[in-house]
Amino acid sequence: MNDAIFSQIDFGPFKEFLDDDNVTDISYGNNGQIHLKTLDKGVYRVERPEINNAFLEKLAFQCSNVMGKTFNMAHPFLDAESAELRLNFIHDSIATNGISCVIRKTPAKIRLNKDKLLKEEYVTEDILDFLLTCVGGHCNIIVSGETGSGKTELVKYLASHTKENEKIITIEDTLELHLDKIFPHRDIVAMKTNNIASYSDVLVACMRQNPRWILLSEVRSAEAVTAVRNSISSGHNIISTIHSDSARNVPMRMYSLLESSQDIEQFLKSIHRYVQLAIHVKGYMSQKLGRFQREIVEVCEFYVDENNEAGYNIIYKKGLDNTVVLNNPTKYLREYLGSQGVVIKEDLFVNKSNDNSINSEMAIDSL
């Protein structure tokens, strides 16, 4: 762990976890309980008697000094952020069973590569090649999944396959992507929203910067939904993340985040028209593999047909019983990619589904 902003802070016994690349999150609470989230084991508890409430209070005091903030009964919440660490403290006047702290590591590196993805059964090779082809063809992509499923890491990996001469602007409320540091030679602008500059403000500035790609770290508010829709409808390409229970339900999930009474049919058609793909990732303890497993379980294509009806096509879906649905991309996606100079075969995945799979899962949404 090498973080200049926090270089004066004594992390003490936490340092062993901060220096371990396998650890992604550290959680402290309930008067001394420590839970780690790791890449290979998921979440589990460790015992460190020296990490206690007194130590956490000292650490919070150091962080508040570095950030120029106050942490006490009158100001019971503290967020401390640096280039590669994000800390959140809750004062014991609010957390009645002792001070609470979560540390998230956001290193400026891409943890995923093709060999790792295939070796760890994160995705099949044909689907991975298809997704990278779609990135090369400037598809708008939204990655869905639960907290800790690895959405941001997948976005970073996909973004690493954009063309070298294409300008990227990242818009985040908490810095996690770090593409400007990972690719210092590329034309990348990293923007951060705050209580002065909202998503809308930053997006207006972003448009004037002439980006090819706009990467929103997470769609979790009405303002972020509006930012996504405005970005894609103005001809820019986006890759972003959202909390959703499936790829197919991403448009409806986006609608649920809106705080206005906008016409649902009009909104969903706009998303189906401009977002080409949604990818759903899942993280869970695998009994088969004996470790924490992250994998792509669904890839869904969206389109609006000749009758102005919004539809979707499940290109890939892995069920709980490991059966696989595999469908060819529709003509709408092929035509979009063709307009970007990328040609894919009509029978890209023909006859690759296993015998127990559903032959087709294509539908027209009832709006």
C-alpha positions, 0 to 999 in steps of 0.5 A, spaced: 500 500 500 503 506 497 498 512 498 501 519 499 495 522 502 495 517 508 503 516 508 503 520 515 497 515 518 499 509 522 495 504 520 498 499 525 495 492 525 491 494 519 497 494 514 498 487 513 491 487 510 492 493 506 499 490 503 495 484 501 492 485 494 487 479 495 484 483 500 479 488 497 475 491 503 476 491 511 470 492 516 470 493 523 465 493 528 461 490 534 466 492 539 472 488 535 469 484 530 473 484 523 471 482 517 475 481 510 473 481 503 478 477 499 478 475 492 478 468 493 474 467 499 469 472 499 467 475 506 470 471 513 472 474 520 479 474 523 481 475 530 486 481 531 485 483 539 490 489 538 485 492 533 479 495 538 475 501 539 481 505 542 485 504 536 479 505 531 478 512 535 485 514 534 485 512 527 479 516 525 482 522 529 488 521 524 484 521 518 480 527 520 486 531 521 489 529 514 482 530 511 481 537 515 474 534 518 471 533 524 469 527 527 465 527 534 458 527 537 456 533 533 459 530 526 458 523 527 460 521 520 467 521 517 469 519 510 476 519 508 478 518 501 485 518 497 488 515 491 487 508 493 483 508 499 476 510 502 475 510 509 468 511 512 467 511 520 461 512 524 462 515 531 460 511 537 454 516 539 451 513 533 453 506 532 451 504 539 455 497 539 462 501 538 465 505 533 464 502 526 469 503 520 469 500 513 476 501 509 475 499 501 481 499 497 481 502 490 488 500 487 490 503 480 491 497 477 486 492 473 486 485 476 483 482 471 486 479 464 484 474 459 488 468 462 485 469 469 478 470 467 478 463 463 482 460 468 477 462 474 471 460 469 469 467 470 466 467 463 467 463 457 472 464 451 467 465 446 463 470 450 469 474 452 471 475 445 464 477 443 464 482 449 471 485 447 468 486 440 462 490 442 467 494 446 471 495 439 464 497 436 462 502 441 457 499 444 454 502 450 454 497 456 451 497 463 454 492 468 449 489 473 450 485 479 450 486 487 455 489 491 462 486 491 460 482 485 466 485 481 462 490 477 467 496 477 473 491 476 469 488 469 468 495 467 476 497 468 477 491 464 472 492 458 475 500 458 482 497 457 480 495 450 477 501 448 482 504 442 488 508 444 486 514 440 479 515 443 478 520 449 475 517 455 472 521 461 470 518 468 465 521 472 465 518 479 462 520 486 468 516 489 474 515 485 475 507 484 476 507 476 483 510 476 484 509 468 488 516 468 493 513 473 493 506 469 494 509 462 498 515 463 499 516 456 492 516 454 487 522 453 483 520 460 480 526 464 478 523 471 472 528 474 469 527 481 462 530 483 461 533 490 456 537 493 458 543 489 459 540 482 453 535 481 452 529 475 449 534 471 454 540 472 460 535 471 456 532 465 455 539 461 463 540 462 464 533 460 461 534 453 465 540 452 471 536 452 470 532 446 470 525 449 469 518 445 467 514 452 464 517 458 465 512 464 460 513 470 462 509 476 455 507 478 448 509 476 445 509 483 440 516 483 435 519 478 441 524 477 446 519 474 440 515 470 439 522 467 446 523 466 447 516 462 441 517 458 443 524 456 450 521 454 448 516 450 442 520 446 448 525 444 452 520 441 457 519 446 459 511 448 458 509 455 460 504 460 457 504 467 454 499 473 448 499 476 445 494 482 440 490 479 438 482 479 439 481 472 441 484 466 434 483 462 431 488 468 437 493 467 432 498 463 426 497 469 431 498 474 434 505 471 426 507 471 425 505 478 431 510 480 427 516 477 424 521 481 419 524 476 413 521 473 416 520 466 412 516 461 415 509 462 414 507 455 418 513 452 423 512 458 424 504 456 424 505 449 430 510 449 434 505 454 432 500 449 434 504 443 441 507 445 444 501 450 446 495 446 448 490 452 447 489 459 452 484 463 450 481 469 456 479 474 455 474 480 459 473 486 458 467 491 462 461 494 462 456 490 462 449 493 465 446 486 471 450 486 472 451 493 473 458 493 469 465 492 467 465 485 465 471 480 462 470 474 458 473 468 451 469 468 447 473 463 449 478 457 442 481 454 442 485 448 436 491 447 433 494 441 427 497 438 424 494 432 421 496 426 414 497 429 417 501 434 417 496 440 422 495 445 425 488 445 431 484 448 435 478 446 438 473 452 445 472 448 448 468 454 445 466 460 447 461 465 442 458 470 443 455 477 443 448 474 449 450 470 445 449 464 446 455 458 442 459 454 446 461 448 443 465 442 446 469 436 445 477 436 440 480 433 440 483 426 439 490 430 446 489 434 449 486 427 447 492 424 449 497 429 456 494 429 456 494 422 455 502 422 461 502 427 466 498 422 465 491 426 462 485 422 460 479 426 457 473 423 450 471 423 451 465 426 456 467 431 453 462 437 449 457 433 449 450 436 453 452 442 448 451 447 448 445 451 442 440 450 438 442 456 438 449 454 432 453 452 433 454 444 431 461 444 429 467 449 428 473 445 422 477 447 418 483 446 417 487 452 410 489 454 411 496 456 
